[in-house]
């Protein structure tokens, strides 16, 4: 019985983690399009900073933020 619970729990946890990661990509992409043009309007107008980012760029930023957060968390412990 305990083995059945564990077998069902692991895929559910994996799907939850993937969903959380996709949600973080969506939030990052939406926040970028909402905040960056307001903070840097001149840079966006001249093309120095992208006003909108692609899903691939959002993925790269999420990975970078995860790595930096992991390093900061590791140094605190």
mmCIF file as gemmi writes it, N, C-alpha and C atoms, coordinates in Angstrom:
data_model
loop_
_atom_site.group_PDB
_atom_site.id
_atom_site.type_symbol
_atom_site.label_atom_id
_atom_site.label_alt_id
_atom_site.label_comp_id
_atom_site.label_asym_id
_atom_site.label_entity_id
_atom_site.label_seq_id
_atom_site.pdbx_PDB_ins_code
_atom_site.Cartn_x
_atom_site.Cartn_y
_atom_site.Cartn_z
_atom_site.occupancy
_atom_site.B_iso_or_equiv
_atom_site.pdbx_formal_charge
_atom_site.auth_seq_id
_atom_site.auth_asym_id
_atom_site.pdbx_PDB_model_num
ATOM 1 N N . UNK Axp A 1 ? 0.814 -1.195 0 1 0 ? 1 A 1
ATOM 2 C CA . UNK Axp A 1 ? 0 0 0 1 0 ? 1 A 1
ATOM 3 C C . UNK Axp A 1 ? 0.858 1.259 0 1 0 ? 1 A 1
ATOM 4 N N . UNK Axp A 2 ? 1.904 1.269 0.808 1 0 ? 2 A 1
ATOM 5 C CA . UNK Axp A 2 ? 2.776 2.437 0.886 1 0 ? 2 A 1
ATOM 6 C C . UNK Axp A 2 ? 3.503 2.668 -0.432 1 0 ? 2 A 1
ATOM 7 N N . UNK Axp A 3 ? 3.863 1.583 -1.128 1 0 ? 3 A 1
ATOM 8 C CA . UNK Axp A 3 ? 4.557 1.707 -2.406 1 0 ? 3 A 1
ATOM 9 C C . UNK Axp A 3 ? 3.643 2.342 -3.45 1 0 ? 3 A 1
ATOM 10 N N . UNK Axp A 4 ? 2.358 2.017 -3.428 1 0 ? 4 A 1
ATOM 11 C CA . UNK Axp A 4 ? 1.394 2.608 -4.366 1 0 ? 4 A 1
ATOM 12 C C . UNK Axp A 4 ? 1.267 4.109 -4.146 1 0 ? 4 A 1
ATOM 13 N N . UNK Axp A 5 ? 1.289 4.533 -2.907 1 0 ? 5 A 1
ATOM 14 C CA . UNK Axp A 5 ? 1.184 5.96 -2.608 1 0 ? 5 A 1
ATOM 15 C C . UNK Axp A 5 ? 2.415 6.691 -3.125 1 0 ? 5 A 1
ATOM 16 N N . UNK Axp A 6 ? 3.582 6.117 -2.921 1 0 ? 6 A 1
ATOM 17 C CA . UNK Axp A 6 ? 4.819 6.741 -3.389 1 0 ? 6 A 1
ATOM 18 C C . UNK Axp A 6 ? 4.858 6.782 -4.907 1 0 ? 6 A 1
ATOM 19 N N . UNK Axp A 7 ? 4.428 5.721 -5.56 1 0 ? 7 A 1
ATOM 20 C CA . UNK Axp A 7 ? 4.425 5.678 -7.023 1 0 ? 7 A 1
ATOM 21 C C . UNK Axp A 7 ? 3.48 6.739 -7.587 1 0 ? 7 A 1
ATOM 22 N N . UNK Axp A 8 ? 2.382 7.001 -6.93 1 0 ? 8 A 1
ATOM 23 C CA . UNK Axp A 8 ? 1.455 8.033 -7.382 1 0 ? 8 A 1
ATOM 24 C C . UNK Axp A 8 ? 1.902 9.438 -7.012 1 0 ? 8 A 1
ATOM 25 N N . UNK Axp A 9 ? 2.663 9.563 -5.944 1 0 ? 9 A 1
ATOM 26 C CA . UNK Axp A 9 ? 3.086 10.869 -5.453 1 0 ? 9 A 1
ATOM 27 C C . UNK Axp A 9 ? 4.198 11.47 -6.305 1 0 ? 9 A 1
ATOM 28 N N . UNK Axp A 10 ? 5.136 10.654 -6.755 1 0 ? 10 A 1
ATOM 29 C CA . UNK Axp A 10 ? 6.293 11.153 -7.5 1 0 ? 10 A 1
ATOM 30 C C . UNK Axp A 10 ? 5.888 11.794 -8.83 1 0 ? 10 A 1
ATOM 31 N N . UNK Axp A 11 ? 5.058 11.162 -9.67 1 0 ? 11 A 1
ATOM 32 C CA . UNK Axp A 11 ? 4.652 11.85 -10.907 1 0 ? 11 A 1
ATOM 33 C C . UNK Axp A 11 ? 3.84 13.12 -10.639 1 0 ? 11 A 1
ATOM 34 N N . UNK Axp A 12 ? 3.026 13.104 -9.6 1 0 ? 12 A 1
ATOM 35 C CA . UNK Axp A 12 ? 2.265 14.298 -9.254 1 0 ? 12 A 1
ATOM 36 C C . UNK Axp A 12 ? 3.164 15.451 -8.848 1 0 ? 12 A 1
ATOM 37 N N . UNK Axp A 13 ? 4.199 15.137 -8.094 1 0 ? 13 A 1
ATOM 38 C CA . UNK Axp A 13 ? 5.165 16.149 -7.69 1 0 ? 13 A 1
ATOM 39 C C . UNK Axp A 13 ? 5.929 16.679 -8.897 1 0 ? 13 A 1
ATOM 40 N N . UNK Axp A 14 ? 6.274 15.796 -9.819 1 0 ? 14 A 1
ATOM 41 C CA . UNK Axp A 14 ? 6.984 16.192 -11.037 1 0 ? 14 A 1
ATOM 42 C C . UNK Axp A 14 ? 6.113 17.11 -11.89 1 0 ? 14 A 1
ATOM 43 N N . UNK Axp A 15 ? 4.85 16.77 -12.06 1 0 ? 15 A 1
ATOM 44 C CA . UNK Axp A 15 ? 3.925 17.597 -12.843 1 0 ? 15 A 1
ATOM 45 C C . UNK Axp A 15 ? 3.717 18.95 -12.156 1 0 ? 15 A 1
ATOM 46 N N . UNK Axp A 16 ? 3.635 18.954 -10.838 1 0 ? 16 A 1
ATOM 47 C CA . UNK Axp A 16 ? 3.5 20.205 -10.097 1 0 ? 16 A 1
ATOM 48 C C . UNK Axp A 16 ? 4.721 21.098 -10.303 1 0 ? 16 A 1
ATOM 49 N N . UNK Axp A 17 ? 5.924 20.517 -10.282 1 0 ? 17 A 1
ATOM 50 C CA . UNK Axp A 17 ? 7.148 21.291 -10.481 1 0 ? 17 A 1
ATOM 51 C C . UNK Axp A 17 ? 7.202 21.877 -11.89 1 0 ? 17 A 1
ATOM 52 N N . UNK Axp A 18 ? 6.801 21.1 -12.886 1 0 ? 18 A 1
ATOM 53 C CA . UNK Axp A 18 ? 6.781 21.602 -14.259 1 0 ? 18 A 1
ATOM 54 C C . UNK Axp A 18 ? 5.762 22.733 -14.391 1 0 ? 18 A 1
ATOM 55 N N . UNK Axp A 19 ? 4.603 22.562 -13.797 1 0 ? 19 A 1
ATOM 56 C CA . UNK Axp A 19 ? 3.587 23.612 -13.835 1 0 ? 19 A 1
ATOM 57 C C . UNK Axp A 19 ? 4.054 24.891 -13.16 1 0 ? 19 A 1
ATOM 58 N N . UNK Axp A 20 ? 4.749 24.749 -12.052 1 0 ? 20 A 1
ATOM 59 C CA . UNK Axp A 20 ? 5.284 25.906 -11.346 1 0 ? 20 A 1
ATOM 60 C C . UNK Axp A 20 ? 6.338 26.617 -12.187 1 0 ? 20 A 1
ATOM 61 N N . UNK Axp A 21 ? 7.164 25.852 -12.894 1 0 ? 21 A 1
ATOM 62 C CA . UNK Axp A 21 ? 8.193 26.44 -13.749 1 0 ? 21 A 1
ATOM 63 C C . UNK Axp A 21 ? 7.564 27.181 -14.921 1 0 ? 21 A 1
ATOM 64 N N . UNK Axp A 22 ? 6.546 26.594 -15.548 1 0 ? 22 A 1
ATOM 65 C CA . UNK Axp A 22 ? 5.856 27.255 -16.662 1 0 ? 22 A 1
ATOM 66 C C . UNK Axp A 22 ? 5.159 28.522 -16.17 1 0 ? 22 A 1
ATOM 67 N N . UNK Axp A 23 ? 4.588 28.472 -14.987 1 0 ? 23 A 1
ATOM 68 C CA . UNK Axp A 23 ? 3.955 29.656 -14.411 1 0 ? 23 A 1
ATOM 69 C C . UNK Axp A 23 ? 4.985 30.756 -14.159 1 0 ? 23 A 1
ATOM 70 N N . UNK Axp A 24 ? 6.171 30.38 -13.706 1 0 ? 24 A 1
ATOM 71 C CA . UNK Axp A 24 ? 7.215 31.383 -13.488 1 0 ? 24 A 1
ATOM 72 C C . UNK Axp A 24 ? 7.66 32.005 -14.806 1 0 ? 24 A 1
ATOM 73 N N . UNK Axp A 25 ? 7.701 31.209 -15.886 1 0 ? 25 A 1
ATOM 74 C CA . UNK Axp A 25 ? 8.04 31.766 -17.199 1 0 ? 25 A 1
ATOM 75 C C . UNK Axp A 25 ? 6.989 32.774 -17.64 1 0 ? 25 A 1
ATOM 76 N N . UNK Axp A 26 ? 5.736 32.431 -17.449 1 0 ? 26 A 1
ATOM 77 C CA . UNK Axp A 26 ? 4.64 33.324 -17.831 1 0 ? 26 A 1
ATOM 78 C C . UNK Axp A 26 ? 4.693 34.624 -17.031 1 0 ? 26 A 1
ATOM 79 N N . UNK Axp A 27 ? 4.908 34.516 -15.737 1 0 ? 27 A 1
ATOM 80 C CA . UNK Axp A 27 ? 4.985 35.71 -14.892 1 0 ? 27 A 1
ATOM 81 C C . UNK Axp A 27 ? 6.172 36.575 -15.293 1 0 ? 27 A 1
ATOM 82 N N . UNK Axp A 28 ? 7.314 35.962 -15.556 1 0 ? 28 A 1
ATOM 83 C CA . UNK Axp A 28 ? 8.502 36.705 -15.967 1 0 ? 28 A 1
ATOM 84 C C . UNK Axp A 28 ? 8.263 37.433 -17.287 1 0 ? 28 A 1
ATOM 85 N N . UNK Axp A 29 ? 7.653 36.75 -18.236 1 0 ? 29 A 1
ATOM 86 C CA . UNK Axp A 29 ? 7.378 37.35 -19.543 1 0 ? 29 A 1
ATOM 87 C C . UNK Axp A 29 ? 6.393 38.508 -19.424 1 0 ? 29 A 1
ATOM 88 N N . UNK Axp A 30 ? 5.333 38.336 -18.65 1 0 ? 30 A 1
ATOM 89 C CA . UNK Axp A 30 ? 4.34 39.4 -18.488 1 0 ? 30 A 1
ATOM 90 C C . UNK Axp A 30 ? 4.896 40.592 -17.706 1 0 ? 30 A 1
ATOM 91 N N . UNK Axp A 31 ? 5.658 40.32 -16.655 1 0 ? 31 A 1
ATOM 92 C CA . UNK Axp A 31 ? 6.234 41.413 -15.88 1 0 ? 31 A 1
ATOM 93 C C . UNK Axp A 31 ? 7.251 42.207 -16.691 1 0 ? 31 A 1
ATOM 94 N N . UNK Axp A 32 ? 8.004 41.523 -17.538 1 0 ? 32 A 1
ATOM 95 C CA . UNK Axp A 32 ? 8.976 42.223 -18.383 1 0 ? 32 A 1
ATOM 96 C C . UNK Axp A 32 ? 8.256 43.197 -19.313 1 0 ? 32 A 1
ATOM 97 N N . UNK Axp A 33 ? 7.206 42.728 -19.977 1 0 ? 33 A 1
ATOM 98 C CA . UNK Axp A 33 ? 6.468 43.575 -20.919 1 0 ? 33 A 1
ATOM 99 C C . UNK Axp A 33 ? 5.749 44.714 -20.202 1 0 ? 33 A 1
ATOM 100 N N . UNK Axp A 34 ? 5.438 44.553 -18.936 1 0 ? 34 A 1
ATOM 101 C CA . UNK Axp A 34 ? 4.71 45.568 -18.194 1 0 ? 34 A 1
ATOM 102 C C . UNK Axp A 34 ? 5.647 46.581 -17.535 1 0 ? 34 A 1
ATOM 103 N N . UNK Axp A 35 ? 6.777 46.123 -16.987 1 0 ? 35 A 1
ATOM 104 C CA . UNK Axp A 35 ? 7.631 46.982 -16.172 1 0 ? 35 A 1
ATOM 105 C C . UNK Axp A 35 ? 8.747 47.652 -16.972 1 0 ? 35 A 1
ATOM 106 N N . UNK Axp A 36 ? 9.449 46.908 -17.797 1 0 ? 36 A 1
ATOM 107 C CA . UNK Axp A 36 ? 10.638 47.434 -18.468 1 0 ? 36 A 1
ATOM 108 C C . UNK Axp A 36 ? 10.33 48.642 -19.352 1 0 ? 36 A 1
ATOM 109 N N . UNK Axp A 37 ? 9.273 48.637 -20.18 1 0 ? 37 A 1
ATOM 110 C CA . UNK Axp A 37 ? 8.996 49.846 -20.967 1 0 ? 37 A 1
ATOM 111 C C . UNK Axp A 37 ? 8.664 51.073 -20.108 1 0 ? 37 A 1
ATOM 112 N N . UNK Axp A 38 ? 8.133 50.875 -18.903 1 0 ? 38 A 1
ATOM 113 C CA . UNK Axp A 38 ? 7.85 52.003 -18.015 1 0 ? 38 A 1
ATOM 114 C C . UNK Axp A 38 ? 9.115 52.533 -17.345 1 0 ? 38 A 1
ATOM 115 N N . UNK Axp A 39 ? 10.044 51.648 -17.019 1 0 ? 39 A 1
ATOM 116 C CA . UNK Axp A 39 ? 11.271 52.066 -16.341 1 0 ? 39 A 1
ATOM 117 C C . UNK Axp A 39 ? 12.263 52.678 -17.328 1 0 ? 39 A 1
ATOM 118 N N . UNK Axp A 40 ? 12.395 52.065 -18.504 1 0 ? 40 A 1
ATOM 119 C CA . UNK Axp A 40 ? 13.358 52.519 -19.508 1 0 ? 40 A 1
ATOM 120 C C . UNK Axp A 40 ? 12.669 52.878 -20.825 1 0 ? 40 A 1
ATOM 121 N N . UNK Axp A 41 ? 11.821 53.893 -20.86 1 0 ? 41 A 1
ATOM 122 C CA . UNK Axp A 41 ? 11.096 54.179 -22.108 1 0 ? 41 A 1
ATOM 123 C C . UNK Axp A 41 ? 12.01 54.634 -23.243 1 0 ? 41 A 1
ATOM 124 N N . UNK Axp A 42 ? 13.023 55.419 -22.921 1 0 ? 42 A 1
ATOM 125 C CA . UNK Axp A 42 ? 13.945 55.884 -23.96 1 0 ? 42 A 1
ATOM 126 C C . UNK Axp A 42 ? 14.775 54.752 -24.532 1 0 ? 42 A 1
ATOM 127 N N . UNK Axp A 43 ? 15.232 53.862 -23.674 1 0 ? 43 A 1
ATOM 128 C CA . UNK Axp A 43 ? 16.045 52.734 -24.131 1 0 ? 43 A 1
ATOM 129 C C . UNK Axp A 43 ? 15.223 51.764 -24.968 1 0 ? 43 A 1
ATOM 130 N N . UNK Axp A 44 ? 13.959 51.581 -24.61 1 0 ? 44 A 1
ATOM 131 C CA . UNK Axp A 44 ? 13.085 50.708 -25.395 1 0 ? 44 A 1
ATOM 132 C C . UNK Axp A 44 ? 12.788 51.356 -26.742 1 0 ? 44 A 1
ATOM 133 N N . UNK Axp A 45 ? 12.567 52.676 -26.749 1 0 ? 45 A 1
ATOM 134 C CA . UNK Axp A 45 ? 12.257 53.379 -27.998 1 0 ? 45 A 1
ATOM 135 C C . UNK Axp A 45 ? 13.426 53.353 -28.974 1 0 ? 45 A 1
ATOM 136 N N . UNK Axp A 46 ? 14.653 53.447 -28.466 1 0 ? 46 A 1
ATOM 137 C CA . UNK Axp A 46 ? 15.82 53.419 -29.35 1 0 ? 46 A 1
ATOM 138 C C . UNK Axp A 46 ? 16.297 52.003 -29.646 1 0 ? 46 A 1
ATOM 139 N N . UNK Axp A 47 ? 15.736 51.021 -28.968 1 0 ? 47 A 1
ATOM 140 C CA . UNK Axp A 47 ? 16.099 49.633 -29.24 1 0 ? 47 A 1
ATOM 141 C C . UNK Axp A 47 ? 17.238 49.095 -28.401 1 0 ? 47 A 1
ATOM 142 N N . UNK Axp A 48 ? 17.654 49.836 -27.378 1 0 ? 48 A 1
ATOM 143 C CA . UNK Axp A 48 ? 18.738 49.359 -26.515 1 0 ? 48 A 1
ATOM 144 C C . UNK Axp A 48 ? 18.283 48.235 -25.589 1 0 ? 48 A 1
ATOM 145 N N . UNK Axp A 49 ? 17.012 48.285 -25.189 1 0 ? 49 A 1
ATOM 146 C CA . UNK Axp A 49 ? 16.429 47.26 -24.322 1 0 ? 49 A 1
ATOM 147 C C . UNK Axp A 49 ? 15.162 46.759 -24.992 1 0 ? 49 A 1
ATOM 148 N N . UNK Axp A 50 ? 14.967 45.455 -24.973 1 0 ? 50 A 1
ATOM 149 C CA . UNK Axp A 50 ? 13.774 44.874 -25.593 1 0 ? 50 A 1
ATOM 150 C C . UNK Axp A 50 ? 12.538 45.188 -24.761 1 0 ? 50 A 1
ATOM 151 N N . UNK Axp A 51 ? 11.488 45.63 -25.429 1 0 ? 51 A 1
ATOM 152 C CA . UNK Axp A 51 ? 10.234 45.903 -24.742 1 0 ? 51 A 1
ATOM 153 C C . UNK Axp A 51 ? 9.477 44.632 -24.422 1 0 ? 51 A 1
ATOM 154 N N . UNK Axp A 52 ? 9.616 43.634 -25.274 1 0 ? 52 A 1
ATOM 155 C CA . UNK Axp A 52 ? 9 42.323 -25.062 1 0 ? 52 A 1
ATOM 156 C C . UNK Axp A 52 ? 10.078 41.271 -25.276 1 0 ? 52 A 1
ATOM 157 N N . UNK Axp A 53 ? 9.981 40.176 -24.537 1 0 ? 53 A 1
ATOM 158 C CA . UNK Axp A 53 ? 10.952 39.097 -24.684 1 0 ? 53 A 1
ATOM 159 C C . UNK Axp A 53 ? 10.246 37.84 -25.166 1 0 ? 53 A 1
ATOM 160 N N . UNK Axp A 54 ? 11.022 36.969 -25.796 1 0 ? 54 A 1
ATOM 161 C CA . UNK Axp A 54 ? 10.467 35.708 -26.297 1 0 ? 54 A 1
ATOM 162 C C . UNK Axp A 54 ? 10.393 34.689 -25.16 1 0 ? 54 A 1
ATOM 163 N N . UNK Axp A 55 ? 9.73 33.569 -25.456 1 0 ? 55 A 1
ATOM 164 C CA . UNK Axp A 55 ? 9.643 32.495 -24.463 1 0 ? 55 A 1
ATOM 165 C C . UNK Axp A 55 ? 11.018 31.917 -24.175 1 0 ? 55 A 1
ATOM 166 N N . UNK Axp A 56 ? 11.871 31.847 -25.193 1 0 ? 56 A 1
ATOM 167 C CA . UNK Axp A 56 ? 13.219 31.305 -25.009 1 0 ? 56 A 1
ATOM 168 C C . UNK Axp A 56 ? 14.047 32.225 -24.103 1 0 ? 56 A 1
ATOM 169 N N . UNK Axp A 57 ? 13.938 33.53 -24.313 1 0 ? 57 A 1
ATOM 170 C CA . UNK Axp A 57 ? 14.642 34.481 -23.458 1 0 ? 57 A 1
ATOM 171 C C . UNK Axp A 57 ? 14.104 34.423 -22.034 1 0 ? 57 A 1
ATOM 172 N N . UNK Axp A 58 ? 12.81 34.256 -21.903 1 0 ? 58 A 1
ATOM 173 C CA . UNK Axp A 58 ? 12.205 34.099 -20.581 1 0 ? 58 A 1
ATOM 174 C C . UNK Axp A 58 ? 12.741 32.85 -19.88 1 0 ? 58 A 1
ATOM 175 N N . UNK Axp A 59 ? 12.911 31.778 -20.634 1 0 ? 59 A 1
ATOM 176 C CA . UNK Axp A 59 ? 13.486 30.545 -20.082 1 0 ? 59 A 1
ATOM 177 C C . UNK Axp A 59 ? 14.913 30.784 -19.6 1 0 ? 59 A 1
ATOM 178 N N . UNK Axp A 60 ? 15.711 31.477 -20.404 1 0 ? 60 A 1
ATOM 179 C CA . UNK Axp A 60 ? 17.091 31.755 -20.014 1 0 ? 60 A 1
ATOM 180 C C . UNK Axp A 60 ? 17.155 32.636 -18.768 1 0 ? 60 A 1
ATOM 181 N N . UNK Axp A 61 ? 16.288 33.627 -18.686 1 0 ? 61 A 1
ATOM 182 C CA . UNK Axp A 61 ? 16.26 34.479 -17.498 1 0 ? 61 A 1
ATOM 183 C C . UNK Axp A 61 ? 15.818 33.705 -16.26 1 0 ? 61 A 1
ATOM 184 N N . UNK Axp A 62 ? 14.853 32.819 -16.412 1 0 ? 62 A 1
ATOM 185 C CA . UNK Axp A 62 ? 14.395 32.01 -15.28 1 0 ? 62 A 1
ATOM 186 C C . UNK Axp A 62 ? 15.509 31.096 -14.781 1 0 ? 62 A 1
ATOM 187 N N . UNK Axp A 63 ? 16.26 30.511 -15.696 1 0 ? 63 A 1
ATOM 188 C CA . UNK Axp A 63 ? 17.384 29.659 -15.301 1 0 ? 63 A 1
ATOM 189 C C . UNK Axp A 63 ? 18.451 30.484 -14.592 1 0 ? 63 A 1
ATOM 190 N N . UNK Axp A 64 ? 18.742 31.679 -15.114 1 0 ? 64 A 1
ATOM 191 C CA . UNK Axp A 64 ? 19.732 32.55 -14.488 1 0 ? 64 A 1
ATOM 192 C C . UNK Axp A 64 ? 19.299 32.966 -13.086 1 0 ? 64 A 1
ATOM 193 N N . UNK Axp A 65 ? 18.042 33.328 -12.924 1 0 ? 65 A 1
ATOM 194 C CA . UNK Axp A 65 ? 17.526 33.72 -11.612 1 0 ? 65 A 1
ATOM 195 C C . UNK Axp A 65 ? 17.582 32.541 -10.639 1 0 ? 65 A 1
ATOM 196 N N . UNK Axp A 66 ? 17.295 31.339 -11.13 1 0 ? 66 A 1
ATOM 197 C CA . UNK Axp A 66 ? 17.365 30.144 -10.287 1 0 ? 66 A 1
ATOM 198 C C . UNK Axp A 66 ? 18.792 29.879 -9.822 1 0 ? 66 A 1
ATOM 199 N N . UNK Axp A 67 ? 19.751 30.017 -10.725 1 0 ? 67 A 1
ATOM 200 C CA . UNK Axp A 67 ? 21.157 29.79 -10.368 1 0 ? 67 A 1
ATOM 201 C C . UNK Axp A 67 ? 21.624 30.823 -9.35 1 0 ? 67 A 1
ATOM 202 N N . UNK Axp A 68 ? 21.313 32.086 -9.592 1 0 ? 68 A 1
ATOM 203 C CA . UNK Axp A 68 ? 21.718 33.14 -8.658 1 0 ? 68 A 1
ATOM 204 C C . UNK Axp A 68 ? 21.045 32.944 -7.298 1 0 ? 68 A 1
ATOM 205 N N . UNK Axp A 69 ? 19.769 32.591 -7.297 1 0 ? 69 A 1
ATOM 206 C CA . UNK Axp A 69 ? 19.073 32.327 -6.039 1 0 ? 69 A 1
ATOM 207 C C . UNK Axp A 69 ? 19.66 31.139 -5.301 1 0 ? 69 A 1
ATOM 208 N N . UNK Axp A 70 ? 20.075 30.117 -6.036 1 0 ? 70 A 1
ATOM 209 C CA . UNK Axp A 70 ? 20.708 28.962 -5.411 1 0 ? 70 A 1
ATOM 210 C C . UNK Axp A 70 ? 22.042 29.309 -4.781 1 0 ? 70 A 1
ATOM 211 N N . UNK Axp A 71 ? 22.818 30.147 -5.458 1 0 ? 71 A 1
ATOM 212 C CA . UNK Axp A 71 ? 24.113 30.562 -4.913 1 0 ? 71 A 1
ATOM 213 C C . UNK Axp A 71 ? 23.912 31.398 -3.653 1 0 ? 71 A 1
ATOM 214 N N . UNK Axp A 72 ? 22.97 32.318 -3.694 1 0 ? 72 A 1
ATOM 215 C CA . UNK Axp A 72 ? 22.703 33.157 -2.522 1 0 ? 72 A 1
ATOM 216 C C . UNK Axp A 72 ? 22.186 32.306 -1.363 1 0 ? 72 A 1
ATOM 217 N N . UNK Axp A 73 ? 21.298 31.365 -1.649 1 0 ? 73 A 1
ATOM 218 C CA . UNK Axp A 73 ? 20.775 30.487 -0.607 1 0 ? 73 A 1
ATOM 219 C C . UNK Axp A 73 ? 21.841 29.572 -0.04 1 0 ? 73 A 1
ATOM 220 N N . UNK Axp A 74 ? 22.777 29.143 -0.882 1 0 ? 74 A 1
ATOM 221 C CA . UNK Axp A 74 ? 23.85 28.263 -0.425 1 0 ? 74 A 1
ATOM 222 C C . UNK Axp A 74 ? 24.801 29.018 0.497 1 0 ? 74 A 1
ATOM 223 N N . UNK Axp A 75 ? 25.075 30.273 0.195 1 0 ? 75 A 1
ATOM 224 C CA . UNK Axp A 75 ? 25.987 31.051 1.029 1 0 ? 75 A 1
ATOM 225 C C . UNK Axp A 75 ? 25.388 31.361 2.394 1 0 ? 75 A 1
ATOM 226 N N . UNK Axp A 76 ? 24.068 31.482 2.484 1 0 ? 76 A 1
ATOM 227 C CA . UNK Axp A 76 ? 23.421 31.776 3.76 1 0 ? 76 A 1
ATOM 228 C C . UNK Axp A 76 ? 23.419 30.577 4.695 1 0 ? 76 A 1
ATOM 229 N N . UNK Axp A 77 ? 23.397 29.371 4.133 1 0 ? 77 A 1
ATOM 230 C CA . UNK Axp A 77 ? 23.318 28.19 5 1 0 ? 77 A 1
ATOM 231 C C . UNK Axp A 77 ? 24.666 27.666 5.412 1 0 ? 77 A 1
